[in-house]
Amino acid sequence: MGVASDDARVFAPDARREQAQGPWPAAMRAKLTGATQHLGRIASGLILPGLVLALWWTASHRRWVPEQLLPAPPLVWQTLKDLWVSGDLLSNVAFSASRVGWSLGLGGSIGLTLGFGLALSPTLRAYALPSFNVVSQFPVLGWVPLLIIFAGIDEALKISAISIAAVVPVTLNTFRGVANVPRALLEVASVYRFSLPQLLWRVVLPAAAPSLFTGLRQAVMQAWLSLVFVELLASSEGIGYLIVWGRQLAQPDLVVAGMVVIGGIGVLLDAGLRWLEGRLQGWRSPAF
């Protein structure tokens, strides 16, 4: 006795749909679709850099711009290899990374403490938030003359300036994340009589995690940009110093190589933070 594949008495609608879609499981098709979309986004993002590189190559090859002003891409690549082989690149990157690490530790700690305090204390929020909103509008460049008076031009200046750049995004995003915890979650915690440590660890931190990670990513980017500025201003080591050194030696290939390293490290930092955020927040299920 034959049975038609569209017989609803034998094949459920889901089974007929799976049969019509072929032998690939639905989960496998979803993964392939997601991978294809991801590769498409990567390819789209590489179009503009590819065009810029092609224009740069053409301009240097045809001498549209003198080589003393615009070095050719092969020369910049050779300079990067020479810096790597000599160890100058790694040593200067290590100096810059150390400064960013210390500054993020200091500025991030202050920002987290201040952000939680503003969110949890109405009194502190009433007295301190308006002043903080005014101070947060000052760029790092505006703090440098005052910092030079009190800290000089040595390492203390660099750490202080970079820490200020990290404090603002951490404080604001921590304050917003903690202040916007859904009231329903707080009521549930009250019903279960959570202590303050339990409330912070089990309710506030998970609910505010997206905003906290946003503040961390912004702080890292602001700290990295401020680092380059203070190293350009006064430094004897670091990535910014490489750029200044190249300018003083009239070697634009060294200047461009430093710019490439700064941009590459910035992209890697942002990608690493995105990956870490996804790993630590894997428990969060999407709404749709």
Secondary structure, DSSP 8 states (H G I E B T S, - for coil): ----TT-TTTS-HHHHHHHHH-SS-HHHHHHHHHHHHHHHHHHHHHHHHHHHHHHHHHHHHTTSS-TTTS--HHHHHHHHHHHHHHTHHHHHHHHHHHHHHHHHHHHHHHHHHHHHHHHH-HHHHHHHHHHHHHHTTS-HHHHHHHHHHHHTTSHHHHHHHHHHHHHHHHHHHHHHHHHTS-HHHHHHHHHTT--HHHHIIIIIHHHHHHHHHHHHHHHHHHHHHHHHHHHHHS-SSSHHHHHHHHHHTT-HHHHHHHHHHHHHHHHHHHHHHHHHHHHHTTT-----
